[in-house]
């Protein structure tokens, strides 16, 4: 007989009275007065094994097995006794009466029980191999595989071909810090690990491959959060001779199909589309969570002449903004909750959180409750109520500061309230899948510290038709042919139409204060290629880790990556990164600086 004839979790009543050979791990061993039961686990699930004393050799072996022993058993499939059926298992109607039980490998006592749901992440990542045996991690990684297969099938059916691009490449500025790799052969020179295959996929379009894709590792040496890793996986795609609308339509179709085939979820068709300016005006975010039914009301003009200096100062400040966030039913919110929200917005740089409770709108000023009401004239109060649409029982929060602080703080507050128990109770949260295209991003943002413009996406993004002239006269007016797909407040992916004419690319570099010499040094190979009849082209990249994290409902992308790094960019399993031998450093022509001497005060 084969070492294994069936998977444990697929052994069902269809195999009644048949002899099967199963392999797996001891999930649980139970001694019930002379009969030993073993729950045997493999990647498909559990099956109950019965070891009777009549089978002396089987019983003897069963007495010594413990959790996580690796076993092979042969036995006959039979119905479970009445009253012992487990409807939560595929195999729950049957059990296997063991005729042989072979210990393929014993296990030391595991550091934790696999069904313990209260494990610290440090414990899980240190013992990642055992953590990956847990059913939820098995399910997460199998779903990840299913998603990638659905993506590959879709792209293959639409004429895309998978082409690998280099992992050792040239360091180019793409918005984050590169991981550098020293070259032993070329002393004093370095490769960079790619932040994305951006330039190579553009070169492949010039090279007439027409439709390219790659499910590829990308690397960024940046500070980490729950949805970031030093190495992450992109579904990277590029096309030639397709308009922005055609590209969006195609990849919207892909994501819709992936969700349907992987999770049996029907996403809306078509996805709503919102321009960047509207998203920032209403939600303070370029990736708004559309499940939350709260919007900003811009009150900047209303507040320019009020006595309250916090509001008037922000309203008259360059790049200042004042907004209101009306929370229906929010007047019932206890003061402790308001105080907690005040502390919350401070994380985003807000210096406070003003509010007005609307108790009786008909009474005007007397029907409003707030320490700031006395500093606002009647006309301003009237406009606040009219423009926010506030009704009795509502609460209005205010943000007033530089626009970025207001957008970040009140945007985060909007999501926080929507996701809170209060928000869900009063109907401010729509628990469903709400995708969105955000389009018409600015091409540039001004970097005050560096006194220069920087690219919002990357410097190879094409300007909207008719905006090329702004590149030299007023870069701040320039809108990009860029688009992001957003789902429930997460950016699933983003892309753009690329610049395919060398003269336009040179204009962008000049706007970014990258002179011809620097451009040639850093991007000469791209500029040269664009001169050989480069086709119009564009594409986008999806974050595979993020997509699967959303699908599984995991708290972190670390839960959908087999061997992730911590927020300190360390692997607790392998103890990477680690020191290397002096000999290796010498071969690379590298000498480490001595650690800075500690100053003793």
Backbone torsions as a table, in degrees:
resi	resn	phi	psi	omega
1	UNK	NA	148.7	176.3
2	UNK	-59.7	155.8	175.7
3	UNK	-55.3	-40.1	178.1
4	UNK	-137.1	130.0	177.2
5	UNK	-100.1	-27.8	-176.8
6	UNK	-147.0	159.3	170.4
7	UNK	-81.2	146.4	-179.7
8	UNK	-54.8	-52.7	-174.8
9	UNK	-69.4	-9.8	179.6
10	UNK	-108.1	10.2	177.2
11	UNK	-86.1	108.8	-173.2
12	UNK	-127.8	-175.5	-179.5
13	UNK	-63.2	-15.1	175.9
14	UNK	-64.3	-16.9	-178.0
15	UNK	-105.9	17.1	-177.7
16	UNK	-50.9	134.8	176.8
17	UNK	70.8	4.3	177.6
18	UNK	-93.8	151.9	174.4
19	UNK	-87.9	129.0	-178.4
20	UNK	-125.2	156.4	173.7
21	UNK	-120.4	121.5	-174.4
22	UNK	-122.5	147.1	176.2
23	UNK	-128.8	144.1	177.9
24	UNK	172.1	-162.5	-175.9
25	UNK	-115.2	148.2	178.0
26	UNK	-73.7	111.7	177.5
27	UNK	-82.8	-37.7	-179.6
28	UNK	-160.0	141.5	176.9
29	UNK	-121.7	130.6	-177.8
30	UNK	-129.2	128.3	179.0
31	UNK	-103.2	108.8	-175.6
32	UNK	-110.0	76.1	172.7
33	UNK	54.4	57.8	175.8
34	UNK	99.7	-16.6	173.7
35	UNK	-115.7	129.9	179.6
36	UNK	-103.1	127.1	175.9
37	UNK	-105.6	135.9	176.5
38	UNK	-124.9	123.9	170.1
39	UNK	-86.6	110.6	-177.9
40	UNK	-97.4	132.1	-172.2
41	UNK	-120.4	136.5	166.6
42	UNK	-134.9	-167.4	-172.5
43	UNK	-67.4	-17.3	-178.9
44	UNK	-94.1	-9.4	178.0
45	UNK	134.1	-158.5	-172.9
46	UNK	-108.6	154.8	167.5
47	UNK	-142.8	146.8	-179.3
48	UNK	-90.4	126.9	177.5
49	UNK	-106.6	134.4	178.8
50	UNK	-109.2	126.0	179.7
51	UNK	-116.3	108.6	-178.1
52	UNK	-93.3	149.4	178.2
53	UNK	-61.6	-24.8	179.9
54	UNK	-60.0	-31.8	175.2
55	UNK	-90.5	86.2	-168.6
56	UNK	-57.6	-44.7	-177.6
57	UNK	-67.0	-42.7	177.7
58	UNK	-59.9	-47.7	-175.7
59	UNK	-64.9	-39.7	178.6
60	UNK	-59.8	-45.6	178.8
61	UNK	-67.1	-38.1	-177.6
62	UNK	-65.2	-29.2	-179.6
63	UNK	-67.1	-25.6	-176.6
64	UNK	-97.1	-14.9	-176.7
65	UNK	-72.1	150.1	178.1
66	UNK	-136.9	177.1	-179.0
67	UNK	-52.8	136.3	175.8
68	UNK	74.2	7.4	166.9
69	UNK	-63.2	142.0	177.3
70	UNK	-95.5	121.7	-172.6
71	UNK	-123.1	157.4	163.9
72	UNK	-125.9	127.6	177.9
73	UNK	-127.7	149.8	167.0
74	UNK	-120.6	146.5	-179.1
75	UNK	-175.2	-179.8	-177.2
76	UNK	-106.5	135.9	179.4
77	UNK	-80.2	128.7	178.7
78	UNK	-140.4	162.0	177.9
79	UNK	-66.9	144.9	171.7
80	UNK	-70.6	151.7	176.2
81	UNK	-61.0	154.7	178.3
82	UNK	-53.8	137.3	177.3
83	UNK	86.2	-1.4	-178.9
84	UNK	-115.8	8.8	178.5
85	UNK	-65.1	138.2	177.4
86	UNK	-114.8	102.2	-175.9
87	UNK	-73.7	-6.6	178.7
88	UNK	-83.2	-8.1	-179.1
89	UNK	-115.1	144.7	172.2
90	UNK	-58.1	-37.0	-177.5
91	UNK	-92.9	14.9	-169.1
92	UNK	-69.5	-11.6	179.1
93	UNK	-93.3	-10.3	-174.8
94	UNK	-127.9	170.5	169.5
95	UNK	-143.6	166.3	-178.7
96	UNK	-117.2	119.0	177.0
97	UNK	-82.3	113.0	-171.9
98	UNK	-74.4	133.2	172.3
99	UNK	-104.3	-30.3	172.7
100	UNK	-136.9	148.1	176.9
101	UNK	-140.6	115.1	-177.7
102	UNK	-115.2	126.6	174.9
103	UNK	-82.4	106.5	178.7
104	UNK	-73.9	-32.3	177.5
105	UNK	-166.3	132.4	176.1
106	UNK	-79.1	166.2	178.1
107	UNK	-129.3	140.9	168.5
108	UNK	-68.4	167.2	179.7
109	UNK	-63.0	122.1	-178.8
110	UNK	-62.7	151.1	-180.0
111	UNK	-70.6	-13.4	177.5
112	UNK	-157.3	160.5	174.3
113	UNK	-78.5	135.8	-176.0
114	UNK	-68.2	-18.8	178.5
115	UNK	-98.6	14.4	176.0
116	UNK	-80.3	118.3	-177.5
117	UNK	-91.4	1.8	-175.9
118	UNK	-112.6	34.5	-178.9
119	UNK	-80.1	142.2	173.4
120	UNK	-72.8	152.9	179.6
121	UNK	-65.3	-32.9	177.9
122	UNK	-60.4	-45.4	177.7
123	UNK	-61.1	-43.9	-177.3
124	UNK	-64.6	-43.4	-176.5
125	UNK	-75.4	-30.7	177.2
126	UNK	-66.8	-39.1	179.9
127	UNK	-110.3	50.4	-170.9
128	UNK	-60.1	-33.6	-178.3
129	UNK	-61.0	-43.6	177.3
130	UNK	-69.8	-39.4	178.6
131	UNK	-57.7	-38.8	-179.1
132	UNK	-69.4	-16.5	175.3
133	UNK	-74.9	-18.5	-176.2
134	UNK	-66.3	142.4	-174.4
135	UNK	-54.5	-39.8	-177.3
136	UNK	-66.6	-35.0	178.3
137	UNK	-73.2	-37.3	174.4
138	UNK	-58.6	-45.6	-179.7
139	UNK	-64.4	-41.3	-179.3
140	UNK	-60.0	-47.7	-175.6
141	UNK	-74.7	-28.2	175.4
142	UNK	-71.9	-35.8	175.1
143	UNK	-65.6	-39.5	177.5
144	UNK	-58.1	-44.6	177.8
145	UNK	-61.2	-43.0	-178.9
146	UNK	-63.0	-40.8	178.7
147	UNK	-62.5	-46.1	-178.8
148	UNK	-64.5	-35.3	178.3
149	UNK	-67.4	-40.2	177.9
150	UNK	-64.5	-39.2	177.5
151	UNK	-62.7	-48.3	-178.8
152	UNK	-61.1	-41.6	-179.4
153	UNK	-63.6	-42.5	-179.7
154	UNK	-63.8	-48.4	-176.2
155	UNK	-66.6	-38.1	177.3
156	UNK	-62.5	-42.1	-179.7
157	UNK	-66.4	-22.1	-178.8
158	UNK	-104.1	19.6	170.4
159	UNK	83.4	13.3	177.6
160	UNK	-85.2	145.5	175.4
161	UNK	-120.8	144.6	-177.2
162	UNK	-85.3	115.9	179.6
163	UNK	-125.4	128.3	178.8
164	UNK	-80.4	144.0	175.6
165	UNK	-119.6	162.6	-170.9
166	UNK	-66.3	145.8	170.8
167	UNK	-89.2	-30.3	175.5
168	UNK	-99.0	111.0	-173.1
169	UNK	-141.4	-166.4	-175.7
170	UNK	-92.0	141.3	177.3
171	UNK	-72.9	119.1	178.3
172	UNK	-131.7	145.2	-178.0
173	UNK	-71.6	117.8	178.9
174	UNK	-130.3	19.0	173.2
175	UNK	106.0	-17.0	177.2
176	UNK	-134.1	171.0	-179.0
177	UNK	-77.7	135.8	178.8
178	UNK	-78.9	150.0	161.5
179	UNK	-83.9	125.8	-177.4
180	UNK	-102.5	144.0	179.4
181	UNK	-124.3	114.3	-178.6
182	UNK	-69.0	144.3	178.9
183	UNK	-96.8	123.0	176.6
184	UNK	-71.9	-39.3	-175.2
185	UNK	-73.3	-37.1	-179.6
186	UNK	-110.2	86.9	-171.9
187	UNK	-56.3	134.5	176.7
188	UNK	81.3	1.7	179.2
189	UNK	-112.9	157.1	-173.6
190	UNK	-134.1	142.3	163.0
191	UNK	-87.6	164.9	169.2
192	UNK	-123.2	144.2	169.8
193	UNK	-77.6	140.2	-171.1
194	UNK	-71.6	134.1	170.2
195	UNK	-72.8	-27.1	172.3
196	UNK	-167.6	164.3	176.7
197	UNK	-83.8	27.6	-168.7
198	UNK	-48.8	-55.4	-173.8
199	UNK	-71.1	-36.3	-179.0
200	UNK	-68.0	-37.3	-179.5
201	UNK	-70.3	-30.8	173.7
202	UNK	-66.7	-40.9	177.6
203	UNK	-62.6	-34.6	178.4
204	UNK	-66.8	-30.2	175.6
205	UNK	-69.7	-42.0	176.4
206	UNK	-62.0	-31.5	-178.8
207	UNK	-82.7	6.5	171.7
208	UNK	72.4	35.9	171.7
209	UNK	-91.6	-8.0	164.5
210	UNK	69.0	-53.5	179.3
211	UNK	-140.1	112.7	-176.7
212	UNK	-118.5	148.1	166.3
213	UNK	-147.9	163.6	178.3
214	UNK	-159.4	134.2	169.1
215	UNK	-98.3	104.2	-157.0
216	UNK	-134.3	147.2	173.8
217	UNK	-77.2	137.7	175.0
218	UNK	-127.2	156.9	-170.9
219	UNK	-134.7	131.5	175.4
220	UNK	-140.5	127.5	-179.6
221	UNK	-91.5	78.1	-175.5
222	UNK	-133.7	167.3	176.6
223	UNK	-65.1	143.5	-168.1
224	UNK	-105.3	152.1	172.3
225	UNK	-132.8	-174.3	-177.4
226	UNK	-58.1	-33.0	-176.0
227	UNK	-105.2	22.7	178.3
228	UNK	-132.4	145.6	175.2
229	UNK	-137.9	154.4	177.1
230	UNK	-63.6	-30.7	171.4
231	UNK	-125.0	131.0	-176.5
232	UNK	-139.9	170.4	-173.1
233	UNK	-116.3	128.4	177.2
234	UNK	-110.5	144.0	162.4
235	UNK	-92.5	102.3	-167.8
236	UNK	-104.7	126.1	-173.2
237	UNK	-136.4	145.8	176.6
238	UNK	-146.7	143.3	-178.7
239	UNK	-135.2	156.7	172.2
240	UNK	-112.2	152.3	173.0
241	UNK	59.0	37.2	174.0
242	UNK	-129.0	140.2	178.8
243	UNK	-77.8	168.3	177.5
244	UNK	-56.3	-45.1	-178.6
245	UNK	-63.8	-41.3	179.6
246	UNK	-63.8	-40.1	178.6
247	UNK	-65.0	-45.2	179.8
248	UNK	-62.1	-43.7	-179.5
249	UNK	-61.2	-42.1	-177.4
250	UNK	-64.3	-47.5	-172.9
251	UNK	-81.7	-22.4	168.2
252	UNK	-63.1	-42.2	177.0
253	UNK	-61.7	-38.3	179.6
254	UNK	-64.1	-48.4	-178.2
255	UNK	-64.5	-39.1	178.4
256	UNK	-61.5	-42.4	-179.6
257	UNK	-67.6	-40.7	179.8
258	UNK	-61.5	-45.7	179.6
259	UNK	-64.7	-37.3	-180.0
260	UNK	-68.0	-48.4	-174.4
261	UNK	-77.4	-29.3	-178.2
262	UNK	-88.4	-34.8	-174.3
263	UNK	-126.8	-1.5	-174.8
264	UNK	57.1	42.4	177.7
265	UNK	-110.7	129.8	177.2
266	UNK	-95.4	105.2	175.3
267	UNK	-76.9	155.8	-179.6
268	UNK	-56.3	150.9	178.3
269	UNK	-137.7	114.1	0.5
270	UNK	-85.3	170.5	173.6
271	UNK	-71.5	141.0	172.9
272	UNK	-62.1	155.7	179.4
273	UNK	-124.3	134.4	179.6
274	UNK	-137.7	137.5	177.8
275	UNK	-80.6	157.9	-175.9
276	UNK	-55.0	-44.5	-176.2
277	UNK	-60.7	-41.6	179.1
278	UNK	-66.4	-42.6	-179.7
279	UNK	-59.7	-43.3	-179.7
280	UNK	-70.1	-38.0	-178.3
281	UNK	-65.9	-41.2	-173.5
282	UNK	-93.1	-27.4	-171.2
283	UNK	-130.0	-8.2	179.7
284	UNK	67.3	17.2	-175.2
285	UNK	-147.5	145.2	174.7
286	UNK	-89.4	4.9	172.8
287	UNK	-137.3	63.3	-172.8
288	UNK	-67.4	141.9	174.1
289	UNK	-83.5	103.8	-173.8
290	UNK	-79.3	0.0	174.1
291	UNK	-74.7	-22.1	-177.0
292	UNK	-88.2	123.8	-173.9
293	UNK	-93.7	53.9	177.0
294	UNK	-132.0	142.6	179.3
295	UNK	-134.5	153.5	173.4
296	UNK	-73.0	149.7	163.9
297	UNK	-117.6	121.1	-178.7
298	UNK	-77.7	122.3	-176.6
299	UNK	-120.2	19.8	-175.5
300	UNK	-58.0	-48.5	-177.9
301	UNK	-65.4	-38.2	-177.4
302	UNK	-62.1	-32.0	-170.4
303	UNK	-94.4	2.8	-173.2
304	UNK	-65.7	-25.7	-175.5
305	UNK	-120.6	21.1	179.2
306	UNK	-83.5	162.4	-179.2
307	UNK	-77.4	-20.1	-177.3
308	UNK	-73.3	106.9	-170.4
309	UNK	-64.5	-30.5	178.7
310	UNK	-59.8	-41.9	-179.5
311	UNK	-77.9	-48.9	-176.5
312	UNK	-63.7	-40.2	179.8
313	UNK	-61.0	-45.2	179.7
314	UNK	-68.0	-39.6	-177.3
315	UNK	-65.3	-29.9	-178.0
316	UNK	-99.5	0.7	-179.8
317	UNK	-81.5	144.3	173.1
318	UNK	-64.4	131.4	-175.5
319	UNK	61.9	25.6	175.5
320	UNK	-91.0	162.0	-178.4
321	UNK	-155.0	142.4	171.7
322	UNK	-126.0	127.9	178.6
323	UNK	-131.7	156.1	170.6
324	UNK	-114.1	146.5	175.9
325	UNK	-124.8	104.3	-178.6
326	UNK	-80.8	126.3	178.6
327	UNK	-111.9	101.9	179.7
328	UNK	-56.9	132.0	-179.7
329	UNK	75.8	3.1	-172.5
330	UNK	-72.0	-13.4	179.5
331	UNK	-64.2	-19.5	178.3
332	UNK	-80.4	-4.9	-177.5
333	UNK	-68.5	128.8	-179.6
334	UNK	-68.2	156.9	-177.9
335	UNK	-60.5	-33.8	-179.7
336	UNK	-61.3	-36.1	179.4
337	UNK	-70.9	-39.8	176.5
338	UNK	-62.0	-42.7	178.8
339	UNK	-62.5	-38.7	179.0
340	UNK	-65.1	-38.5	177.9
341	UNK	-67.9	-32.9	176.9
342	UNK	-62.3	-43.4	176.7
343	UNK	-65.5	-37.2	-178.5
344	UNK	-62.7	-46.9	-176.7
345	UNK	-69.6	-20.4	177.7
346	UNK	-62.8	-27.7	177.1
347	UNK	-57.4	-31.5	-175.7
348	UNK	-97.5	12.6	175.3
349	UNK	95.6	-1.8	179.2
350	UNK	-71.4	138.1	-176.4
351	UNK	-91.6	3.0	178.7
352	UNK	172.1	178.5	179.8
353	UNK	-143.7	94.6	178.4
354	UNK	-74.9	154.7	180.0
355	UNK	-152.3	160.0	171.3
356	UNK	-134.4	127.3	171.7
357	UNK	-92.2	128.0	179.9
358	UNK	-95.1	98.5	-178.8
359	UNK	-86.1	-52.6	176.9
360	UNK	-139.1	99.2	-175.9
361	UNK	-58.5	-36.9	-175.8
362	UNK	-62.3	-23.3	-178.8
363	UNK	-84.5	0.6	-179.7
364	UNK	63.4	-134.9	-176.2
365	UNK	-53.7	-38.9	-176.3
366	UNK	-70.6	-17.0	180.0
367	UNK	-93.2	5.2	-178.3
368	UNK	-109.7	142.2	-177.6
369	UNK	-122.9	114.1	179.0
370	UNK	-179.1	146.7	176.3
371	UNK	-65.2	-19.7	-174.0
372	UNK	-92.5	-10.1	-174.2
373	UNK	-58.2	-38.7	-177.2
374	UNK	-64.1	-19.7	-179.4
375	UNK	-96.5	6.6	179.9
376	UNK	-118.5	128.7	-179.0
377	UNK	-74.5	166.4	-173.0
378	UNK	-58.7	-40.2	-177.6
379	UNK	-63.0	-39.7	179.3
380	UNK	-66.6	-44.4	179.7
381	UNK	-61.1	-42.0	178.6
382	UNK	-60.9	-45.6	-179.5
383	UNK	-64.6	-38.0	177.7
384	UNK	-58.6	-47.4	-178.2
385	UNK	-66.9	-41.5	-178.7
386	UNK	-67.1	-50.0	-173.1
387	UNK	-71.3	-34.7	178.4
388	UNK	-80.2	-18.8	-176.8
389	UNK	72.4	25.8	-174.8
390	UNK	-65.5	144.5	176.7
391	UNK	-124.0	171.1	178.4
392	UNK	-56.1	136.0	179.4
393	UNK	91.3	-2.4	-179.9
394	UNK	-89.0	164.1	174.6
395	UNK	-127.0	138.2	176.8
396	UNK	-117.8	119.3	172.0
397	UNK	-92.0	152.8	-179.0
398	UNK	-127.3	143.6	170.4
399	UNK	-123.8	134.2	-178.5
400	UNK	-146.3	115.3	-178.7
401	UNK	178.0	-163.4	169.9
402	UNK	-59.3	146.5	-173.4
403	UNK	-54.9	-39.4	-177.5
404	UNK	-63.7	-42.6	179.6
405	UNK	-65.7	-43.9	178.9
406	UNK	-61.3	-47.6	-178.3
407	UNK	-61.9	-45.3	-178.9
408	UNK	-65.2	-48.1	-173.2
409	UNK	-71.9	-51.1	-176.8
410	UNK	-75.1	-29.4	174.0
411	UNK	-62.5	-43.0	177.7
412	UNK	-69.2	-37.1	178.0
413	UNK	-62.7	-42.2	178.1
414	UNK	-54.5	-47.2	-178.9
415	UNK	-68.4	-41.5	-178.4
416	UNK	-60.1	-46.3	-179.7
417	UNK	-66.6	-43.9	-179.1
418	UNK	-59.1	-38.4	-177.2
419	UNK	-85.1	-8.7	-175.8
420	UNK	-73.1	164.5	176.2
421	UNK	-59.0	-40.1	178.0
422	UNK	-60.9	-47.8	-177.8
423	UNK	-59.6	-41.4	-179.3
424	UNK	-70.4	-36.3	-177.8
425	UNK	-65.9	-38.0	-177.0
426	UNK	-96.4	11.2	172.1
427	UNK	81.5	28.6	179.8
428	UNK	-91.8	2.6	-175.4
429	UNK	-133.0	130.4	-179.5
430	UNK	-108.8	102.2	-171.5
431	UNK	-79.4	81.4	-179.2
432	UNK	-153.3	-173.5	178.3
433	UNK	-95.9	120.3	-175.9
434	UNK	-125.0	86.8	178.4
435	UNK	-78.1	162.8	-177.3
436	UNK	-160.9	137.7	166.6
437	UNK	-93.6	128.9	169.9
438	UNK	-107.7	125.9	-172.9
439	UNK	-128.8	176.0	175.1
440	UNK	58.5	50.8	175.0
441	UNK	-71.4	152.3	168.9
442	UNK	-63.7	148.3	177.4
443	UNK	-73.8	-34.9	-172.2
444	UNK	-131.7	154.9	167.3
445	UNK	-128.0	148.9	-174.7
446	UNK	-87.3	127.3	178.3
447	UNK	-96.6	100.4	-175.4
448	UNK	-63.8	-38.2	-178.5
449	UNK	-63.0	-41.8	-178.6
450	UNK	-91.5	-4.5	-179.1
451	UNK	51.7	50.4	179.2
452	UNK	-159.5	163.0	175.2
453	UNK	-81.2	146.3	171.7
454	UNK	-128.0	155.4	-177.7
455	UNK	-74.6	132.6	178.9
456	UNK	-68.5	-42.3	177.5
457	UNK	-99.9	-83.3	171.3
458	UNK	-152.6	164.8	-170.2
459	UNK	-74.5	6.5	-178.6
460	UNK	-106.4	9.3	179.9
461	UNK	-80.0	134.8	-177.7
462	UNK	-80.1	143.4	173.3
463	UNK	-76.3	156.8	173.6
464	UNK	-57.5	150.4	178.0
465	UNK	-55.6	131.7	-179.8
466	UNK	89.0	-5.0	-179.5
467	UNK	-100.3	0.7	-178.6
468	UNK	-59.4	-35.6	-176.9
469	UNK	-66.1	-30.5	178.9
470	UNK	-63.8	-22.0	-178.8
471	UNK	-55.2	-33.1	-177.2
472	UNK	-103.9	-26.2	-175.4
473	UNK	-96.4	-38.9	-176.1
474	UNK	-158.0	79.1	-175.5
475	UNK	-55.7	-28.9	-179.2
476	UNK	-64.2	-20.6	179.6
477	UNK	-87.0	-9.0	-170.2
478	UNK	-77.7	122.0	177.1
479	UNK	-99.1	141.4	-176.2
480	UNK	-99.0	153.4	169.8
481	UNK	-83.1	66.2	-176.0
482	UNK	-122.3	152.3	-175.0
483	UNK	-153.0	139.7	175.9
484	UNK	-121.7	140.6	170.2
485	UNK	-97.7	125.2	-176.3
486	UNK	-117.3	142.7	176.6
487	UNK	-141.1	117.1	176.4
488	UNK	51.7	40.9	175.2
489	UNK	86.8	2.3	176.4
490	UNK	-112.3	139.1	171.5
491	UNK	-79.9	111.2	178.7
492	UNK	-77.2	-35.6	-178.5
493	UNK	-171.2	164.0	179.9
494	UNK	-153.7	159.8	179.0
495	UNK	-169.4	-166.6	-176.8
496	UNK	-166.1	165.1	162.1
497	UNK	-78.2	136.2	-176.1
498	UNK	-93.2	161.3	173.1
499	UNK	-75.7	125.8	-179.0
500	UNK	-114.8	2.3	177.6
501	UNK	-116.0	130.5	-173.9
502	UNK	-59.2	-36.2	-176.2
503	UNK	-69.1	-34.4	177.5
504	UNK	-70.6	-40.2	178.2
505	UNK	-61.4	-38.2	178.4
506	UNK	-65.7	-37.6	177.0
507	UNK	-62.0	-41.4	179.0
508	UNK	-63.3	-43.4	179.1
509	UNK	-61.2	-38.8	179.4
510	UNK	-65.7	-39.8	178.2
511	UNK	-61.9	-31.0	179.7
512	UNK	-88.6	6.0	-177.8
513	UNK	61.1	35.3	171.4
514	UNK	-101.7	108.9	-175.2
515	UNK	-75.6	171.6	-174.1
516	UNK	-58.6	-38.5	-178.5
517	UNK	-66.6	-44.9	179.7
518	UNK	-66.8	-39.6	178.8
519	UNK	-61.6	-43.3	-179.7
520	UNK	-66.0	-38.5	-179.5
521	UNK	-65.3	-43.5	-174.2
522	UNK	-89.4	-36.2	-172.8
523	UNK	-127.9	19.3	-175.4
524	UNK	-54.5	-39.5	-177.4
525	UNK	-64.2	-32.7	177.0
526	UNK	-75.1	-46.3	-179.4
527	UNK	-60.7	-39.3	178.3
528	UNK	-64.0	-44.2	-177.4
529	UNK	-63.9	-36.2	-178.5
530	UNK	-63.4	-18.1	-178.7
531	UNK	-79.6	-9.7	-176.9
532	UNK	-100.6	53.8	175.3
533	UNK	64.9	44.1	-179.6
534	UNK	-62.1	134.4	-178.9
535	UNK	-79.3	158.0	168.1
536	UNK	-59.9	134.2	-177.1
537	UNK	-152.6	162.2	179.9
538	UNK	-170.6	173.7	-179.2
539	UNK	-177.8	-161.0	177.3
540	UNK	-165.1	167.5	178.7
541	UNK	-133.2	134.3	176.4
542	UNK	-103.2	145.3	173.9
543	UNK	-84.8	102.9	-177.8
544	UNK	-59.6	-42.8	-179.3
545	UNK	-58.8	-42.6	-178.7
546	UNK	-66.9	-42.7	-179.1
547	UNK	-58.6	-47.6	-176.5
548	UNK	-70.3	-35.5	176.4
549	UNK	-58.6	-45.8	179.5
550	UNK	-63.1	-42.8	-177.4
551	UNK	-63.4	-37.1	-176.9
552	UNK	-85.5	-15.9	-174.5
553	UNK	73.3	18.6	-179.7
554	UNK	-67.6	155.2	-179.4
555	UNK	-79.4	-21.8	-174.5
556	UNK	-147.5	151.5	176.0
557	UNK	-67.0	-15.4	175.9
558	UNK	-62.4	-21.8	-179.4
559	UNK	-81.9	-4.3	178.1
560	UNK	-121.7	11.0	176.7
561	UNK	-115.3	132.6	-173.7
562	UNK	-60.0	-50.6	-175.6
563	UNK	-131.0	79.6	-174.8
564	UNK	-85.3	172.7	173.4
565	UNK	-99.2	159.5	174.9
566	UNK	-79.2	-179.5	177.6
567	UNK	-69.7	-9.9	172.5
568	UNK	-98.8	16.8	177.5
569	UNK	59.0	39.6	178.8
570	UNK	-120.1	147.8	172.6
571	UNK	-100.1	111.7	-177.0
572	UNK	-73.0	-20.6	179.6
573	UNK	-73.5	-49.2	-174.6
574	UNK	-100.7	-6.0	-177.2
575	UNK	63.7	32.4	173.0
576	UNK	-91.7	147.5	-2.5
577	UNK	-75.3	160.0	-176.7
578	UNK	-137.4	165.7	175.0
579	UNK	-68.8	154.7	177.3
580	UNK	-122.3	165.8	-177.4
581	UNK	-70.8	149.9	178.5
582	UNK	-55.6	-36.9	-179.7
583	UNK	-58.6	-41.7	179.6
584	UNK	-64.7	-40.6	179.6
585	UNK	-65.0	-39.9	179.3
586	UNK	-61.8	-40.9	179.4
587	UNK	-62.2	-28.5	-179.4
588	UNK	-93.9	3.8	179.1
589	UNK	61.4	39.3	-178.0
590	UNK	-119.6	135.7	172.4
591	UNK	-123.2	130.9	179.6
592	UNK	-81.8	137.5	173.8
593	UNK	-71.0	146.9	174.4
594	UNK	-66.0	144.5	177.6
595	UNK	-57.2	147.6	179.2
596	UNK	-60.5	134.6	178.2
597	UNK	-64.2	136.3	179.6
598	UNK	-76.5	134.1	178.9
599	UNK	-86.8	123.0	179.2
600	UNK	-95.7	122.3	-178.4
601	UNK	-89.3	NA	NA
